[in-house]
Amino acid sequence: GGRRESADPHLYGLGDISSSITGGVFAAYRFAPFEIAATARQAITHRNNGLNGFVRFEYHVQGVPHPWDLRIGTHFDFANAVYEQTRFGVSPLQSEQSGLPVFTPGGGLEDVGLRASLTYVSSEHLILRLFADVNRFTADTADSPIVLQRTQRFVGGGIAYHF
């Protein structure tokens, strides 16, 4: 996904970030009731969007009656310096335009978080899901003048239809 500087007054002068087609790899290993998964994605069409990914550890809570599924876990998000500069850096020109100080982050661990998801399997084809995340920016990401709150919270839900 991209970012529009018009989305928030705090982003004024930083310019837009274009969306990009990405390519990547995903791997997961389950050893009941645990799962470890990892993803890495590289921007292809706008290479300045960089490389990012995550490692996730998840526990499938036992004893939850079917058709419910409860999972809790932690994740570690990472990114290279190109991704970090695009999302959280402030170039000299952006500094002039925005009034924010010049900031050049490096790559590495971007944030750590906790996640919970509750899934209801309504039928063979339909599932409903609620989830909540709490993430904490780390290292250079946390120090970016663009970041207003180091702790980010997200609650969401969705409906999926499986063909």
NORDAMO-V855848 format. One record per backbone hydrogen bond with DSSP energy under -1.0 kcal/mol. NH is the residue of the N-H (numbers start at 1). CO is the residue of the C=O. If there is no record, write none. Layout:
nh = [NH & NH]
co = [CO & CO]
//
This chain:
nh = [3 & 7 & 11 & 12 & 14 & 17 & 23 & 25 & 27 & 29 & 31 & 34 & 35 & 36 & 37 & 38 & 39 & 40 & 41 & 42 & 43 & 44 & 45 & 49 & 50 & 52 & 53 & 54 & 55 & 56 & 57 & 58 & 59 & 60 & 61 & 68 & 69 & 71 & 72 & 73 & 74 & 75 & 76 & 77 & 78 & 79 & 80 & 84 & 85 & 86 & 87 & 88 & 89 & 90 & 95 & 96 & 97 & 98 & 99 & 103 & 108 & 110 & 111 & 112 & 113 & 114 & 115 & 116 & 117 & 118 & 119 & 120 & 121 & 122 & 122 & 123 & 127 & 128 & 129 & 130 & 131 & 132 & 133 & 134 & 135 & 136 & 137 & 138 & 142 & 143 & 144 & 152 & 154 & 156 & 158 & 160 & 162]
co = [17 & 4 & 8 & 9 & 11 & 3 & 42 & 40 & 38 & 36 & 34 & 31 & 58 & 29 & 56 & 27 & 54 & 25 & 52 & 23 & 50 & 21 & 21 & 46 & 47 & 41 & 78 & 39 & 76 & 37 & 74 & 35 & 72 & 33 & 70 & 65 & 119 & 117 & 59 & 115 & 57 & 113 & 55 & 111 & 53 & 108 & 51 & 80 & 81 & 82 & 83 & 84 & 85 & 103 & 91 & 92 & 93 & 94 & 95 & 90 & 79 & 77 & 77 & 136 & 75 & 134 & 73 & 132 & 71 & 130 & 69 & 128 & 67 & 120 & 126 & 126 & 160 & 120 & 158 & 118 & 156 & 116 & 154 & 114 & 152 & 112 & 150 & 110 & 138 & 139 & 141 & 135 & 133 & 131 & 129 & 127 & 125]
//
